[in-house]
Amino acid sequence: MSKPDFRSFPNVLLGPGTRVADFCVLGEPAKGRQPGQDPLVIGPDGRIRSHTIIYAATRIGARLQTGHGVLIRELTEIGDDCSIGSGSVVEFAVVIGNRVRLHSQCFVPEYSVLEDDCWLGPRVVLTNARFPKSRGAKHNLEGVRICRFAKIGANATLLPGVVIGEGALVGAGAVVTRDVPPDTVVVGNPARPQGRVSELEDEGGLVYADASRAATEVGYAYTAR
């Protein structure tokens, strides 16, 4: 097997067992920075698939999985056991916790916070500029916060500054314009509450059997049907 053909700038620290496929770029310097001026740290046992670009001044934990054509910008922190799907973009100054899953073609802009164990479906879009054409837009960005165990359905759009509460569920195609309480299902445009995640059932019973347990850990009291 031939050696992978990818570009690695100076000051890139790859953990043991991390595999990098062809046509990736690791340690791309941010605007105004020199090659190697800032480190890129990627933990052990990851898999970086083809055409992924990861900027310098970013720190990533163990066992990262990227799809094809992923972009991760500078000043971003990513925990352990995360997966970022093909075509997804993570802009600069983003914080991603442990065991976070981004499906294909997600967009995560500056100052977003994705807490442990949250999940974004395909083509989820987070936003951070309330008035993109205003002169001060870049100085007044408001990142979205997605709390632990929350799940965001495919093609949902989250407006700047909203907080998705712990264990909440945003339905596919929803447009979220305000905060979502913990353990709450929201759907529609604009998204409105439609019940509790801990009460969702299918033919096998409760869909998210651990939702009540997770909520109880932080002091919420939920009653499942």
C-alpha positions as CSV (number, residue, x, y, z in Angstrom):
1,M,0.0,0.0,0.0
2,S,1.4,3.4,-1.0
3,K,1.9,6.1,1.6
4,P,-1.1,8.6,1.9
5,D,-0.6,11.8,-0.1
6,F,-1.7,14.7,2.1
7,R,-0.2,18.1,3.2
8,S,0.9,18.6,6.7
9,F,2.2,22.0,7.8
10,P,4.8,22.4,10.6
11,N,3.7,22.0,14.2
12,V,1.0,19.4,13.5
13,L,0.9,16.8,16.3
14,L,-0.9,13.6,15.4
15,G,-1.7,11.0,18.1
16,P,-0.6,7.4,17.6
17,G,-3.0,5.3,15.4
18,T,-4.6,8.3,13.7
19,R,-4.9,7.7,10.0
20,V,-5.0,10.4,7.4
21,A,-6.3,9.7,3.9
22,D,-5.2,11.3,0.6
23,F,-5.7,15.0,-0.3
24,C,-6.1,16.2,3.3
25,V,-4.6,19.5,4.6
26,L,-3.5,19.6,8.2
27,G,-2.4,22.8,10.0
28,E,-3.5,25.3,7.4
29,P,-2.6,28.7,8.9
30,A,-5.3,31.2,9.7
31,K,-5.4,34.6,8.0
32,G,-2.4,36.7,9.2
33,R,-0.6,33.7,10.8
34,Q,2.5,32.0,9.5
35,P,2.8,28.3,8.7
36,G,3.7,26.4,11.9
37,Q,3.1,29.5,14.1
38,D,0.1,27.8,15.9
39,P,-0.1,24.1,16.7
40,L,-2.7,21.6,15.5
41,V,-3.2,18.8,18.0
42,I,-5.2,15.7,17.0
43,G,-5.5,12.9,19.5
44,P,-4.9,9.2,19.0
45,D,-6.8,6.6,16.9
46,G,-8.7,9.0,14.7
47,R,-9.6,8.7,11.0
48,I,-9.3,11.7,8.8
49,R,-11.0,11.0,5.4
50,S,-10.0,12.4,2.1
51,H,-10.2,16.2,1.3
52,T,-10.6,17.1,5.0
53,I,-9.0,20.5,5.9
54,I,-8.2,21.3,9.5
55,Y,-6.7,24.6,10.4
56,A,-3.9,25.3,12.9
57,A,-4.7,26.6,16.5
58,T,-7.2,23.8,16.9
59,R,-7.2,21.0,19.5
60,I,-9.0,17.7,18.9
61,G,-9.3,14.7,21.2
62,A,-9.1,11.0,20.7
63,R,-10.9,9.0,18.0
64,L,-12.1,11.8,15.8
65,Q,-13.9,10.5,12.6
66,T,-14.4,12.9,9.7
67,G,-16.2,12.2,6.5
68,H,-15.0,13.4,3.1
69,G,-14.5,17.1,2.4
70,V,-14.9,18.3,6.0
71,L,-13.6,21.8,7.0
72,I,-12.6,22.6,10.6
73,R,-11.4,26.2,11.2
74,E,-8.9,27.6,13.7
75,L,-9.4,28.2,17.5
76,T,-11.8,25.3,17.7
77,E,-11.9,22.7,20.5
78,I,-13.3,19.2,19.9
79,G,-13.5,16.5,22.6
80,D,-13.2,12.7,22.3
81,D,-15.1,10.3,20.2
82,C,-16.7,12.8,17.8
83,S,-17.9,12.3,14.3
84,I,-18.2,15.0,11.6
85,G,-19.9,13.9,8.5
86,S,-19.0,14.6,4.8
87,G,-19.3,18.1,3.6
88,S,-19.7,19.6,7.0
89,V,-18.2,23.0,8.0
90,V,-17.1,23.9,11.5
91,E,-16.1,27.6,11.6
92,F,-13.5,29.1,14.0
93,A,-13.9,29.5,17.8
94,V,-16.3,26.6,18.1
95,V,-16.5,24.3,21.2
96,I,-17.6,20.7,20.7
97,G,-17.8,18.3,23.6
98,N,-17.4,14.6,23.8
99,R,-19.3,12.0,21.7
100,V,-20.9,14.6,19.5
101,R,-22.2,13.6,16.1
102,L,-22.6,15.9,13.1
103,H,-24.2,14.2,10.1
104,S,-23.4,15.2,6.5
105,Q,-23.4,18.8,5.3
106,C,-23.9,20.5,8.7
107,F,-22.9,24.1,9.2
108,V,-21.6,25.2,12.6
109,P,-20.6,28.9,12.7
110,E,-18.3,30.9,15.0
111,Y,-18.9,30.8,18.8
112,S,-21.3,27.8,18.7
113,V,-21.2,25.4,21.6
114,L,-22.1,21.8,21.2
115,E,-22.2,20.0,24.6
116,D,-21.5,16.3,25.2
117,D,-23.6,13.7,23.5
118,C,-25.6,16.0,21.3
119,W,-26.5,15.0,17.7
120,L,-27.1,17.1,14.5
121,G,-28.9,15.4,11.6
122,P,-28.1,16.0,7.9
123,R,-27.9,19.6,6.6
124,V,-28.6,21.2,10.0
125,V,-27.7,24.9,9.9
126,L,-26.7,27.0,12.9
127,T,-26.6,30.8,12.5
128,N,-24.9,33.5,14.5
129,A,-25.6,36.9,12.8
130,R,-29.0,38.6,13.5
131,F,-28.4,41.3,10.9
132,P,-25.7,40.0,8.5
133,K,-25.7,43.3,6.4
134,S,-25.2,45.6,9.4
135,R,-21.8,47.3,9.9
136,G,-21.3,45.7,13.2
137,A,-22.4,42.2,12.3
138,K,-19.0,40.6,12.8
139,H,-18.7,42.2,16.2
140,N,-22.1,41.1,17.5
141,L,-22.2,37.4,16.6
142,E,-24.3,35.2,18.9
143,G,-23.5,31.5,18.9
144,V,-26.0,28.8,19.4
145,R,-25.7,26.5,22.4
146,I,-26.9,22.9,22.1
147,C,-27.0,21.2,25.5
148,R,-26.2,17.6,26.4
149,F,-28.2,14.8,24.8
150,A,-30.1,17.2,22.5
151,K,-31.0,16.1,19.0
152,I,-31.5,18.3,16.0
153,G,-33.5,16.8,13.1
154,A,-32.5,17.0,9.4
155,N,-32.6,20.4,7.6
156,A,-33.4,22.3,10.8
157,T,-32.2,25.9,11.1
158,L,-31.3,27.5,14.5
159,L,-31.3,31.3,14.7
160,P,-28.5,33.2,16.6
161,G,-28.2,32.9,20.3
162,V,-30.8,30.2,20.9
163,V,-30.2,27.6,23.6
164,I,-31.4,24.0,23.0
165,G,-32.0,22.6,26.4
166,E,-30.7,19.3,27.7
167,G,-32.3,16.3,26.1
168,A,-34.5,18.4,23.8
169,L,-35.6,17.3,20.3
170,V,-35.9,19.6,17.3
171,G,-38.0,18.2,14.5
172,A,-36.8,17.9,10.9
173,G,-37.1,21.2,9.0
174,A,-37.9,23.3,12.0
175,V,-36.8,26.9,12.3
176,V,-35.9,27.6,15.9
177,T,-36.3,31.3,16.8
178,R,-36.2,31.1,20.6
179,D,-34.8,28.9,23.4
180,V,-36.0,25.3,23.7
181,P,-36.6,24.1,27.3
182,P,-35.0,20.8,28.4
183,D,-36.8,17.5,27.4
184,T,-39.0,19.4,25.0
185,V,-40.0,18.4,21.4
186,V,-40.4,21.4,19.0
187,V,-41.5,21.3,15.4
188,G,-42.5,23.8,12.7
189,N,-41.7,27.3,11.5
190,P,-41.4,28.9,13.8
191,A,-40.8,25.9,16.1
192,R,-43.4,25.3,18.8
193,P,-43.5,22.9,21.7
194,Q,-45.3,19.6,21.0
195,G,-44.6,17.6,24.1
196,R,-41.8,16.0,26.1
197,V,-39.0,13.8,24.7
198,S,-39.2,11.6,27.8
199,E,-42.8,10.7,26.8
200,L,-42.2,9.8,23.2
201,E,-43.2,6.2,22.4
202,D,-43.2,3.8,19.5
203,E,-44.4,0.2,19.3
204,G,-41.5,-0.9,21.5
205,G,-42.3,1.7,24.3
206,L,-40.4,4.8,25.2
207,V,-38.2,6.0,22.4
208,Y,-35.5,7.7,24.5
209,A,-35.5,5.6,27.6
210,D,-32.5,7.5,29.0
211,A,-34.0,11.0,28.6
212,S,-35.6,11.0,32.1
213,R,-32.4,9.6,33.6
214,A,-30.2,12.3,32.0
215,A,-32.6,15.0,33.1
216,T,-32.7,13.8,36.7
217,E,-28.9,14.0,36.9
218,V,-29.2,17.8,36.6
219,G,-32.2,18.2,38.9
220,Y,-35.2,18.1,36.5
221,A,-38.3,16.1,37.4
222,Y,-40.0,14.4,34.5
223,T,-42.9,11.9,34.6
224,A,-42.9,9.4,31.7
225,R,-46.2,7.9,30.6
